[in-house]
């Protein structure tokens, strides 16, 4: 008996077919992902470090380019000196603003800037209509108070006489006596008020407080004038200065403070009067060293009756002192003129600018003698830029290199 064929031979499993592929183990997947993440992290860190390095190089390059180029040279030793010069500020002997002591309108002014006036000269007149009416009212109040006081005094005297004969009561007498005392006090109050207003009225006229020159006029005819109140100073009318004698203030280094004697003669020179020396007198010192600048404030008075000198000017004050040393010679172009006084720029730590206050001795125009402020071996900046500040980083180069940078 023959075997019947299978109706669907493809459905019969074949023992010769290849087995199915197995899946990748999870451990290998995790290891692969970790390797990829590690590679990405390394690349990211490398990129960040490169950027940080580039930024650092750029910042260093920017700072280097921002630092000014300077040339330096050691300070040259000089011979000991017995004189030195300091800058001095010239001020008027008396300097006073003139304010109003009453409110009103400026009626007229009589002196303008540059006018020489004597003490007591009439400078201006203020119109005070409101104050004038207050004075009239105060006079009327005083008259009323005096009349009331007179009546009360008469009644008190009358009752004081009648009470002795028991014609009036003691209580009524005491009442009139008290009224007399009260009205007398009211009279004194009215008198004081009237006196106050009259004194304010006297300030309508503005007088010069001393002999001097009008250096400023801040008001004009018709302008409202305020006397001010509280912290307000009111309207400044004029500014006056006494110029017969001028005061010259200068700060003397502690090194020379003991050589100053009251009454000693001091030479003064001014740039607007080349070749001429004025004689001043040391009249006083502060008798105390300033702990900030280590200097002694000194006042030198100079006769100015010739009116050749003006307040606000800068003077060179020439002092004589026992010989001291050492001194140094630097170019005049190395000096820095600022409100702190004369300074010289030096370089410390190789690339840091340091401004030091100095005192000069002889000055021939091209070079100056430094008698105080510098030490041996200091590297002095030969031609400091105007923008140089203390503590600023600088680039020290040779003159040829500076020229090369300028060409670039």
Buried (B, 14 or more C-beta within 10 A) or exposed (E): EEEEEEEEEEEEEEEEEEEEEEEEEEEEEEEEEEEEEEEEEEEEEEEEEEEEEEEEEEEEEEEEEEBBBBBBEEBEEBEEBEBBBBBBBBBBBBBBEBBBBBBBBBBEBEBEEEBEBEEEBBBBBBBBEEBBEBBEEBBEBBEEBBEBBBBBBEBBEBBBEBBEEEEBEEEEBBBBBEBBBEBBEBBEEBBEBBEEBEEBBEBBEBEBBBBBBBBBBEBEEEBEBBBBEEEEEBBBBBBBBBBBBBBBBBBBBEBBBEBBEEEEEBBBBBEEBEEEEBEBBBEEBBEEBEEEBEBBBBBBBBEBEEEEBBBEBEBBBBBBBEEBEBBBBBBEEBBBEEEEBBBBBBBEEEBBBBBBBBBBBBBEEEBBBBBBBBEEEBBBBBEBBEEBEEEBBBBBBEEEEBEEEEEE
